[in-house]
Amino acid sequence: NDGCQSSKHRLSFHIECLEPSSPLDITNKSNSDATKYDATGHCVWAGAFLLIQCMEEILDTGGVLAQIEDGRIIELGAGTGIGGLSMTVASKDRFVMPQMVCYTDADPAALDVCRRNCDLNSLLPDEYEIEELTWGEEFKKCDDADEKEMKMMFDLALATDVLYEIDLCGPLFTTVSQSIPVGAIFVLSHVPRACYNEGNPPEAVENLEQYIMDRAQEHGLVVEKVIRPPSPDNLDEEILEWCSKDAFRDSAVIVFRRM
């Protein structure tokens, strides 16, 4: 377990988004009529700011920069696209650029926001793709088997603040294991605020982070590194403009490697 320090570089990019809900709103979301229109993917959540706070340590993790360089990145549950955009900007500071980033989400409206954010940041058409994707399902079908395999395989997978329900672990890790080859990296920026439904295993309630790691291992994803945020008093000032000092309590960026 490593604790990250304040960021060495300031990341600069543009994001269109909505104001995020409180953790209580998230917990109550599943029982609300408001789910008829779910704006979850239109917001920037604490997990994205955790990713930015810990970005230097993520890039210093063995193999990450090598997989980013001229590689293909997939962001799962991309929402606004802030995860993929921040990783692209940060790696560019290291003189490393991915070939492309594929932003995926199950919500077409969120993908529209993501597409506008790619345009706001002047990305070229061949530098990104926007794809609708539901976890646990195969990627879109292609007539040619080689083309299908190419579309499914990426050099690095990324997700921020996406496990807001325990039941999402299985579908998420299924999709991750389908989308990256053996030896590739999956970066999960996790803030623990999951909803617990009737029938959830007690071990998920007792130790959510360990439960997530165990479910990942069942899908061939082994923990490479756990990066903790700095103490609240050492968070970057820019992060504190968006997050409270206790926003990252018990949080971590978990770096997995597919075995």
Summary of the structure (lengths in Angstrom):
residues: 259
radius of gyration: 17.2
end to end distance: 20.2
largest distance: 54.3
contacts: 829
relative contact order: 0.18
helix: 41%
strand: 18%
